[in-house]
Amino acid sequence: MRENIVVRDESDAIRAWASVHDRAEGRMLLVHIVDRELPTDVATACSDVLFEWAHAQAERVGAERRLSVQQIDTGAFRDDERQHVWLEAAGFERVRTWWQMSRSVTAEEAELVPDPARWEQDGVVFRLVERQGDGMPDEGDLRAVHDVLEGAFTDHFNHAEETFHEFLHRLREDPGHRWDHWWLAEVDGEAAGALVGTVSESTKGPDGSYVAYLGVLESARGRGVAKGLLNTIIADAAVSGRDRVGLEVDADSPTGADGLYVAMGWGTKYVTESWHKDVPVSG
């Protein structure tokens, strides 16, 4: 699902790197990084090589999936003018803005919920995915998480349907992946909300938690499901000795999710952008 390329200098040091990820049908993610200490002309040449390679990878991935067009989805920091120039020159278009938000966590917030592993409020049960005797999660619960997230994000920007196995494989590749950070919310005994969290490791000071995915089915909205799941990961972070919880929110989301995050103490640390390019697939 992933391919990588590096550009080395005469001393064999890596000065540029790109990675592509066949994220889902029709959507390929691209990471594109060039050393900021390189002279402008050398840095631009490295960037060109990375984009040419990514274009070829898009053609290959699209052909393997038998598509006529393959999207390349990459990003940039809002204030990174160098990257903007390169992206525009390579035929990419800026399509979306994202707020990268963070919230401090205090030890006292361990009391936000009775028990992050399982608690109930107003008929909604919040619980970790169940574990089997060997410590692995219950497949039925994992499928419930996948189904909830697919159902919750169907109408969201650039959503591409992902199979259960693609979803599971991709999330397990995350360095911060932990099975004990997957929660379900059940309404009337049926899964209606899900939160997948990860650990943000730090070399200085406490680690943090991160909300990789939070989704609530439309039929369950207005029942406090999202707020309950967020309180759960905050409390879990406090119990674990972590000092923050991060997340990403679509600045143009029609759901108004940012309002809930701000009300619960999140603030924007920095802003990123999505840039897309559609690559025709020959043959």
Residue, then its C-alpha position, 0 to 999 in steps of 0.5 A: m500500500r506504500e512506496n517511498i523514495v529518497v534523494r541523497d547528496e554526495s555524502d549519502a545524506i538524505r535531503a528529500w523524501a516522498s511517500v505514497h499511500d494507496r489510501a482507498e479507491g481513487r485516492m492516493l496520499l502523498v508526503h513530500i518533504v525537501d530539506r530547507e537548508l538546500p539552495t533554492d535551485v537544488a531544492t526545486a530540482c529535488s521537488d521536481v523529482l519527487f513530483e515526477w515519481a509521485h505522478a508515475q506512482a499514481e498512474r501505476v496505482g490507478a492502473e492496478r485499480r482499473l481507474s481512468v483517473q487517480q487522485i493525488d492528495t497531499g498537503a501543506f502548511r498554510d504559511d509554507e509559500r515555498q511548498h505552495v509554489w511547487l504544488e502549483a507548478a506541479g499542477f496541484e489545486r488547493v481544495r481544503t483548509w484544516w485546523q490542527m487543534s489541541r487541548s490541555v489535560t489536567a490530572e483532575e479530568a480523570e473524573l470526567v467520566p466514571d471509567p474510560a473503559r465503560w460508562e453510561q449516560d442518558g441511555v448511551v453506553f460508551r465502551l472500549v472495543e472488547r478484547q479476546g482471550d489472546g488480547m486481540p480485539d473482537e472482530g465484530d467490534l472492529r467492524a462496528v467501528h468501521d461501519v459507523l465511521e463509513g456511515a458518519f463520513t459518507d457525505h464529508f469532503n473527499h470521502a472515499e469508501e474504504t474496505f474493512h481490511e484496508f481500514l484496519h491495515r492502515l490504522r494499524e500502521d500508525p506509530g501511535h496505534r493502540w487497541d485500548h484507544w478504540w471506543l464505541a458508543e451504543v444507543d439502544g444496544e446498537a453501535a452509533g458512534a466511534l472514536v479511534g485514538t492514538v498516542s502522540e509520543s514526546t521526547k520531552g515531557p509527557d505523551g499526548s493522545y490524539v483523536a484520529y477519527l470521531g464519527v456519529l451516525e446521523s440517527a444518533r446525533g443530538r444524544g451527546v454521543a460525540k461529547g461523551l466520546l471526547n470526554t472519554i478520551i480526555a479522561d483516559a489521557a488524564v488517567s494515563g498521565r498525558d497532558r494534551v489531546g489533539l485533533e484535526v477539524d475541517a475548517d469548512s465542515p457543514t456540521g459545525a464540529d469546531g463549535l463543540y471542540v472550542a466549547m470543550g477547550w480545544g484551540t487551533k495550534y496551526v493550519t494545514e491545507s489539502w492540495h489535489k491533482d487528478v492524474p489520467v490513467s492510460g491503458 
